């Protein structure tokens, strides 16, 4: 998964992509936490309930 592409979607998401919005926004929040805390990928793997909604 390319974080940069998803990060762009976070900023550019409009009403026309509302179907993606809920998933994208969830990932955006996760992505922001990763940037702030500099979380390692291992930490995401340990929290499958957060990553699962992104994978779907």
C-alpha distances in whole Angstrom, upper triangle without the diagonal:
4,6,9,9,8,11,13,13,15,17,18,18,21,24,23,19,20,19,15,17,17,14,13,15,15,11,13,16,14,12,16,17,14,16,19,19,17,16,15,12,15,16,13,14,17,17,16,17,15,12,13,14,10,9,12
4,6,6,7,9,10,11,13,15,16,17,20,23,22,19,20,20,16,17,18,15,13,15,15,12,13,15,14,11,14,16,14,14,18,19,16,16,15,13,17,18,15,16,20,19,18,20,17,14,16,16,12,12,15
4,6,5,6,9,10,10,13,14,15,19,22,21,18,19,19,15,16,17,14,11,13,13,9,9,12,11,8,11,13,11,11,14,16,13,13,13,12,16,16,14,16,19,18,18,19,16,13,16,15,12,13,16
4,5,5,6,9,10,11,12,14,18,21,21,18,20,20,16,16,18,16,12,14,15,12,11,14,13,10,12,15,13,12,15,17,15,16,16,15,19,19,17,19,22,21,21,22,19,17,19,19,15,16,19
4,5,5,6,9,10,11,12,15,18,18,15,17,17,13,14,16,14,11,13,15,12,11,15,14,12,14,17,15,15,18,20,18,19,19,17,21,21,19,21,24,22,22,22,19,17,19,17,14,15,17
4,5,5,6,9,10,10,14,17,16,13,14,15,11,11,13,10,7,9,11,8,8,11,11,9,11,14,13,13,17,18,17,17,18,16,20,19,16,19,21,20,19,19,16,14,16,14,11,12,14
4,5,5,7,9,10,14,17,17,15,16,17,13,12,14,12,9,10,11,9,7,10,11,8,9,12,12,11,14,16,15,16,17,16,20,19,17,20,22,20,20,21,17,16,18,16,13,15,17
4,5,5,6,8,12,15,15,13,15,16,13,12,15,14,10,11,14,12,10,13,14,11,12,16,16,14,17,20,19,20,21,20,24,23,21,23,26,24,24,24,20,19,21,19,16,18,19
4,5,5,5,9,12,12,10,11,13,9,9,12,11,7,9,12,10,9,12,14,12,13,17,17,16,19,21,20,21,22,21,24,23,20,23,25,23,23,22,19,18,19,17,14,16,17
4,6,6,9,12,13,11,12,13,10,8,10,10,6,6,9,8,6,9,11,10,10,14,14,14,16,19,19,19,21,20,23,22,19,22,24,22,21,21,17,17,18,16,13,16,17
4,6,9,12,14,12,13,15,13,11,13,14,10,10,13,12,9,12,14,12,12,16,16,15,17,20,20,21,23,23,26,25,22,25,27,25,25,24,21,20,22,20,17,20,21
4,6,10,11,10,12,14,12,10,14,14,11,11,15,14,12,15,17,15,15,19,20,19,21,24,23,24,26,25,28,27,25,27,30,27,27,26,23,22,23,20,18,20,21
4,7,8,6,8,10,8,7,10,11,8,9,13,13,11,14,16,15,16,19,20,20,21,24,24,24,26,25,28,27,24,26,29,26,25,24,21,20,21,18,16,18,18
4,5,6,7,10,10,8,12,13,11,11,15,16,14,17,19,19,19,22,24,23,25,28,28,28,30,29,32,30,27,30,32,29,28,26,23,23,24,20,19,21,21
4,5,5,9,10,8,11,14,13,13,16,17,16,18,21,21,22,24,26,26,27,30,30,30,32,31,34,32,29,31,33,30,29,27,24,24,24,21,20,22,21
4,6,8,9,9,13,14,13,14,17,18,18,20,23,22,23,26,27,27,29,32,32,31,33,31,34,33,29,31,34,31,29,27,25,24,24,21,20,21,20
4,5,6,6,10,11,10,11,14,15,15,17,19,19,20,23,24,24,26,29,29,28,29,27,30,29,26,28,30,27,25,24,21,21,21,17,16,18,16
4,5,5,7,9,9,10,13,14,14,16,18,19,20,22,24,24,26,28,28,28,29,27,30,29,25,27,29,26,24,22,20,20,19,16,15,17,16
4,5,7,8,9,11,12,14,15,17,18,19,21,23,24,25,27,29,29,28,29,26,29,28,24,25,27,24,22,20,19,18,17,14,13,15,13
4,6,6,6,8,10,11,12,14,15,16,18,20,21,22,24,25,25,24,25,23,26,25,21,23,25,22,20,19,16,15,15,12,10,12,11
4,6,5,6,8,10,10,12,14,14,16,18,19,20,22,24,24,23,25,23,26,24,21,23,25,22,20,18,16,16,16,12,11,14,13
4,6,5,6,9,10,11,12,14,15,17,18,20,21,23,23,22,24,22,24,22,19,21,22,19,18,15,13,14,13,10,10,13,12
4,6,5,6,9,10,11,12,14,16,16,18,20,21,21,20,21,19,21,20,16,18,20,16,15,13,11,11,10,7,6,9,8
4,5,5,6,9,10,10,12,14,15,16,18,20,20,19,20,18,21,20,16,18,21,18,17,16,12,12,13,10,8,11,11
4,5,5,6,9,9,10,12,14,15,16,18,19,18,20,19,21,20,17,19,21,18,17,16,12,13,14,11,10,13,14
4,5,5,6,9,10,11,12,14,16,17,17,16,18,17,19,17,14,16,17,14,14,12,9,10,11,8,7,11,12
4,5,5,6,8,10,10,12,14,15,15,14,15,14,16,15,12,14,16,13,13,12,9,8,10,9,6,10,11
4,5,5,6,9,10,10,12,14,14,14,16,15,18,16,14,17,19,16,16,16,12,12,14,12,10,13,15
4,5,5,6,9,10,11,12,13,13,15,15,18,15,13,16,17,14,15,14,11,12,14,12,11,15,16
4,5,5,6,9,10,10,11,10,12,12,14,11,9,13,14,11,12,12,8,9,12,11,10,13,15
4,5,5,6,9,10,10,9,11,11,14,13,11,14,16,14,15,15,11,11,14,13,11,14,16
4,5,5,6,8,9,10,13,14,16,14,13,17,18,16,18,17,14,14,17,16,14,17,20
4,5,5,6,8,7,11,12,14,11,11,15,15,13,16,15,12,13,17,16,15,18,20
4,6,5,5,5,8,9,11,10,9,13,14,13,15,16,12,12,16,16,14,17,20
4,6,5,7,10,12,14,13,13,16,18,17,19,19,16,16,19,19,17,19,22
4,6,8,11,14,16,14,14,18,18,17,20,20,17,18,21,21,19,22,25
4,5,9,12,13,11,12,16,16,15,18,19,16,17,20,21,19,22,25
4,6,9,12,10,11,15,15,16,18,19,16,16,20,21,19,21,24
4,7,8,6,8,11,12,12,15,16,14,13,17,18,17,18,22
4,5,6,7,9,10,12,14,16,14,13,17,18,17,18,21
4,5,5,6,9,10,12,14,12,11,14,16,14,14,18
4,5,5,6,9,11,14,13,12,14,17,16,16,19
4,5,5,7,10,12,11,10,14,16,15,16,19
4,5,5,7,9,8,7,10,12,11,12,15
4,5,6,9,9,7,10,13,12,12,15
4,6,9,9,9,11,14,14,15,17
4,6,6,7,9,11,12,13,15
4,5,5,6,9,10,10,12
4,6,5,7,9,10,11
4,6,6,7,9,11
4,6,5,6,9
4,5,5,6
4,6,5
4,5
4
